Amino acid sequence: MCRCDFDLPAQERRLAELREAAQAPDLWDDQNRAQRVMKDVSRLEQLVSTWQVLETGTSDIQEFVALAEGEEDSSELAGDLEAELATLEEQFAALELQLTLGGEYDDRNAMVSIHAGAGGTEAQDWAEMLLRMYLRWSDSHGFKSEILAISNGEEAGIKSVEIRITGENTYGLLRSERGVHRLVRISPFDSSHSRHTSFALVEVMPEASEGDINVEINAEDLRIDTYRASGNGGQNVQKNDTAVRITHLPTGIVVTCQNERSQNRNRESAMLVLESRLLEREIERVEAERAELKGVHVDAGWGNQIRSYVLQPYRMVKDLRTNSETSDTGAVLDGAIDDFITAYLRSQVGVGDEAVAS
């Protein structure tokens, strides 16, 4: 079993406090605070309920063991014990993942950006492969994905893309994907069939909500340009200036959205991406301050390679942070990345193999 630190009595007291706060007559005077309280109540109710079920299950197993020790023929009880233990292990595994998703923003929707690295068509094709992987992952979980902006490559693939993925804990799950993804394969674009290495950068941000950004966005800090979109969206998109580019002058952040037929919708989407980027910048600032206090070196950018996908001369996907790997590259590129996500989340809270009692 994993040695997870979860003080059930303390969490039960915390839940009681939150339920009391949820009953306050003035709670909904501040809608943002009210929504946070209700989310915390729901999340903690689920955690406490699961822990209570686990405690009951553990007690039942102990009773089974005591009964089995007193029986001459305990084979039937042993079968029941195995079934109870298997159920308990499944419940524990599910709870273990829940415990890794307790971050302040983990329950938010995810804003995902993919950028092709150097290498022209090769890298742009790799960026499109990653886009397909994340869209398929989203579909397999019943999440909703929406492409907000996309810049196509000259010959194939994409230069960059902005995606919004909505669903429970999508940011908490996908934050494990931040970093550089490396592909090794025989190039389909090279007549000499030589092996190529391509890189793409994946950025994952929590969707911003009103009231949680410490950087105030003033109208005078924005430069908003409109232009004719060149991507998908129908004739109306391409005949009118529906695409929107917003530049945040104090930070230099530039976001574009062009996938909607309405300029207003593209403006709304662009503002959502901008707010999320500012929120992510604030999160990174806080994390860097904490790391500096702890004496931890934080390395960001293209050097932060997290995963390698090798299609030639052998087939393997390996996460360089957790050493998780698989030879089923086809399944991974079809969206089967949950094992990598779970391994990373477990490693972040010390719930890896080294924390499992022998």
C-alpha positions in Angstrom: 0.0 0.0 0.0 1.0 3.6 -0.6 2.0 5.6 2.5 -0.3 8.6 1.7 -0.7 11.3 4.2 -4.5 11.8 4.6 -5.8 12.8 8.0 -9.4 11.6 7.8 -10.7 13.3 11.0 -9.1 16.6 10.0 -10.6 16.4 6.5 -14.0 15.6 8.1 -13.7 18.7 10.2 -12.7 20.7 7.2 -15.7 19.4 5.3 -18.0 20.4 8.2 -16.6 23.9 8.1 -17.1 24.2 4.3 -20.7 22.9 4.6 -21.3 25.6 7.2 -19.8 28.2 5.0 -22.0 27.0 2.1 -25.1 27.7 4.2 -24.1 31.4 4.9 -26.9 33.7 3.7 -24.5 36.1 2.1 -22.4 33.4 0.3 -23.7 34.2 -3.2 -23.0 37.9 -2.8 -19.6 37.0 -4.2 -20.3 34.4 -6.9 -16.7 33.6 -7.5 -16.1 32.7 -3.9 -19.4 30.8 -3.7 -18.5 28.7 -6.7 -15.1 27.9 -5.1 -16.7 26.9 -1.8 -19.2 24.6 -3.6 -16.5 23.0 -5.6 -14.4 22.4 -2.5 -17.4 20.9 -0.7 -18.1 18.5 -3.7 -14.4 17.5 -4.0 -13.9 16.9 -0.3 -17.2 15.0 0.1 -16.0 12.6 -2.6 -12.6 12.2 -1.0 -13.9 11.7 2.6 -16.6 9.3 1.3 -14.0 7.2 -0.5 -11.7 7.1 2.5 -14.6 6.0 4.7 -15.4 3.2 2.3 -11.7 2.1 2.3 -11.6 2.1 6.1 -14.8 0.0 6.2 -13.3 -2.4 3.6 -10.1 -2.7 5.5 -12.0 -3.6 8.7 -14.0 -6.2 6.7 -10.8 -7.8 5.4 -9.4 -8.0 8.9 -12.6 -9.8 10.1 -12.2 -12.2 7.1 -8.7 -12.9 8.1 -9.7 -13.6 11.7 -12.5 -15.9 10.6 -10.1 -17.8 8.2 -7.6 -18.4 11.0 -10.3 -20.1 13.1 -11.6 -22.4 10.3 -10.1 -25.8 9.5 -11.2 -25.5 5.8 -10.8 -21.8 5.0 -10.6 -22.2 1.2 -14.0 -20.6 0.6 -13.2 -17.7 3.0 -9.9 -17.3 1.2 -11.7 -16.8 -2.1 -14.0 -14.2 -0.6 -10.9 -12.5 0.9 -9.2 -12.3 -2.5 -12.3 -10.7 -4.0 -12.6 -8.1 -1.2 -8.9 -7.3 -1.5 -9.1 -6.9 -5.3 -12.1 -4.5 -4.9 -10.2 -2.5 -2.2 -7.1 -2.2 -4.4 -9.2 -0.8 -7.2 -10.8 1.7 -4.9 -7.4 2.7 -3.5 -5.9 3.2 -7.0 -8.8 5.5 -7.9 -8.4 7.5 -4.7 -4.6 7.7 -5.2 -5.2 9.5 -8.5 -7.7 11.8 -6.8 -5.2 12.8 -4.2 -2.7 13.9 -6.9 -5.3 16.3 -8.3 -5.7 18.6 -5.2 -3.8 21.6 -6.7 -5.4 25.0 -6.6 -6.2 25.0 -10.4 -6.4 21.2 -11.1 -10.1 21.2 -11.5 -10.0 23.9 -14.2 -10.4 23.4 -17.9 -7.1 23.2 -19.9 -5.8 25.5 -22.5 -3.2 23.6 -24.6 -0.8 25.1 -27.1 1.4 23.1 -29.4 4.4 24.7 -31.2 6.5 23.0 -33.9 10.2 23.2 -33.2 13.0 23.8 -35.7 13.0 21.5 -38.7 10.4 22.8 -41.1 7.9 20.2 -42.4 9.2 17.4 -40.2 8.5 19.3 -37.0 5.2 20.7 -38.3 4.0 17.2 -39.1 5.0 16.1 -35.6 3.1 19.0 -34.0 0.0 17.9 -35.9 0.5 14.3 -34.7 0.5 15.6 -31.1 -2.6 17.6 -31.8 -4.3 14.4 -33.0 -3.1 12.6 -29.9 -4.5 15.1 -27.5 -7.8 15.4 -29.3 -8.2 11.6 -29.3 -7.3 11.5 -25.6 -10.0 14.1 -24.9 -12.6 12.2 -26.9 -11.8 8.9 -25.1 -12.5 10.6 -21.7 -15.7 12.2 -22.9 -14.2 15.7 -22.7 -14.9 18.5 -25.1 -12.1 19.9 -27.3 -12.2 23.1 -29.3 -9.5 24.4 -31.6 -9.3 28.2 -31.0 -6.6 29.0 -33.4 -4.3 27.1 -35.8 -1.4 28.1 -38.1 -1.0 25.5 -40.8 2.4 24.5 -42.2 3.4 25.3 -45.8 3.6 21.7 -47.0 2.1 19.6 -44.2 1.4 19.7 -40.5 0.9 22.8 -38.4 3.2 25.5 -37.0 1.1 26.1 -33.9 -2.3 25.5 -32.4 -4.4 26.6 -29.4 -6.9 24.1 -28.0 -9.4 24.4 -25.2 -10.2 21.1 -23.5 -13.2 21.2 -21.1 -14.0 18.5 -18.5 -13.4 17.6 -14.9 -9.7 18.0 -13.9 -8.5 18.5 -17.4 -5.8 20.9 -16.4 -4.8 18.8 -13.4 -4.3 15.8 -15.8 -2.7 17.6 -18.7 -0.2 19.7 -16.8 1.9 16.6 -16.9 2.3 17.2 -20.7 4.1 20.5 -20.4 7.5 20.5 -22.1 9.3 19.4 -25.2 8.2 16.2 -27.0 10.8 14.5 -29.2 10.1 12.2 -32.2 12.6 9.9 -33.9 11.4 8.2 -37.2 12.1 7.6 -40.8 11.0 10.7 -42.5 8.0 10.4 -44.9 9.2 13.6 -46.5 12.8 12.6 -47.2 13.4 10.7 -50.5 16.5 9.2 -49.0 14.4 7.6 -46.2 16.9 8.8 -43.5 16.1 9.0 -39.8 15.0 12.4 -38.5 14.6 13.8 -35.0 11.8 16.4 -34.5 10.7 18.5 -31.6 7.5 20.2 -30.5 6.7 22.3 -27.4 3.5 21.7 -25.5 2.2 24.4 -23.1 -0.7 23.7 -20.8 -2.4 26.4 -18.8 -5.4 26.5 -16.5 -8.4 28.3 -17.9 -8.7 31.6 -16.2 -11.8 32.7 -14.4 -12.9 36.1 -13.1 -11.2 37.3 -10.0 -8.2 34.9 -9.9 -5.6 36.8 -12.0 -3.2 39.1 -10.1 -2.4 40.9 -13.3 -5.1 43.4 -14.0 -6.0 43.7 -17.7 -6.6 47.3 -18.7 -8.0 48.3 -22.1 -5.2 50.7 -22.7 -2.7 47.8 -22.3 -4.2 46.0 -25.3 -3.6 46.3 -29.0 -6.3 44.6 -30.9 -5.9 43.9 -34.6 -8.4 42.2 -37.0 -7.5 40.6 -40.3 -8.9 38.1 -42.8 -8.6 34.5 -41.6 -6.9 32.0 -43.9 -7.9 28.8 -42.1 -11.0 26.7 -41.8 -14.4 28.2 -41.0 -16.2 28.7 -44.3 -16.5 31.5 -46.8 -17.6 34.1 -44.3 -14.4 33.7 -42.4 -12.2 34.2 -45.4 -14.1 37.2 -46.9 -14.4 39.3 -43.8 -11.9 40.5 -41.1 -13.0 38.0 -38.5 -9.6 36.9 -37.2 -8.4 38.7 -34.1 -4.9 39.3 -32.8 -4.5 40.7 -29.2 -1.2 42.0 -28.0 -0.8 42.6 -24.2 1.7 45.5 -24.3 3.1 45.2 -20.7 4.2 41.6 -21.2 4.4 41.3 -25.0 2.1 38.3 -25.0 0.4 37.9 -28.4 -2.6 35.6 -29.0 -4.7 35.1 -32.1 -8.0 33.4 -32.8 -9.6 32.8 -36.2 -11.7 29.7 -36.1 -15.1 31.3 -35.5 -17.1 33.1 -38.2 -17.9 35.9 -35.8 -15.2 38.6 -34.9 -16.8 38.9 -31.5 -16.5 35.2 -30.8 -12.9 35.2 -31.9 -12.2 38.3 -29.6 -13.8 36.4 -26.7 -11.7 33.3 -27.4 -8.5 35.4 -27.7 -9.2 37.2 -24.4 -9.7 33.8 -22.7 -6.3 32.6 -24.0 -4.7 35.8 -22.9 -6.1 35.6 -19.4 -5.0 32.0 -19.1 -1.5 32.9 -20.3 -1.3 35.6 -17.7 -2.6 33.2 -15.0 0.1 30.7 -16.0 2.7 33.4 -15.8 1.6 34.2 -12.3 1.7 30.5 -11.3 5.2 30.2 -12.7 6.3 33.3 -10.8 5.0 31.9 -7.5 6.5 28.5 -8.2 9.9 30.1 -9.0 9.8 32.1 -5.7 9.1 28.9 -3.8 11.8 27.0 -5.6 14.3 29.8 -4.9 13.5 29.7 -1.2 14.1 25.9 -1.3 17.3 26.3 -3.3 15.8 24.3 -6.3 16.9 25.2 -9.8 14.0 25.7 -12.2 14.8 25.2 -15.9 12.1 26.2 -18.4 12.0 26.3 -22.2 13.1 24.1 -25.0 15.7 22.3 -23.0 13.0 20.8 -20.8 12.5 17.6 -22.8 10.0 15.3 -21.1 9.3 12.5 -23.5 10.7 10.6 -26.5 8.7 8.9 -29.1 10.9 6.5 -31.1 9.4 4.9 -34.3 12.7 3.8 -35.9 14.9 1.7 -35.5 12.7 0.3 -32.7 9.4 1.3 -31.3 9.2 2.9 -27.8 7.7 5.9 -26.0 9.6 6.8 -22.8 8.9 9.5 -20.3 12.3 10.9 -19.2 10.9 12.2 -15.8 9.4 8.9 -14.5 11.1 6.3 -16.8 7.6 5.0 -17.7 7.8 3.4 -21.2 5.8 1.3 -23.6 6.5 -0.3 -27.0 2.9 0.3 -28.2 3.6 3.6 -29.9 0.5 3.3 -32.1 -1.8 3.3 -29.0 0.0 6.3 -27.5 -0.3 8.3 -30.7 -3.9 7.4 -30.7 -4.3 9.0 -27.3 -3.5 6.3 -24.8 -1.4 8.5 -22.6 -3.1 7.9 -19.2 -0.2 5.7 -17.9 2.2 8.5 -18.5 -0.1 11.1 -16.9 -0.7 8.9 -13.8 3.0 8.1 -13.4 3.9 11.8 -13.5 1.2 12.8 -11.0 2.2 10.0 -8.6 5.8 11.1 -8.8 4.8 14.7 -7.9 3.3 13.6 -4.5 5.7 10.9 -3.6 3.4 8.1 -4.6 5.7 6.3 -6.9 7.1 2.8 -6.5 9.5 4.0 -3.9 6.6 4.9 -1.6 5.0 1.5 -1.8 5.6 -0.7 1.2 7.0 -4.1 0.4 
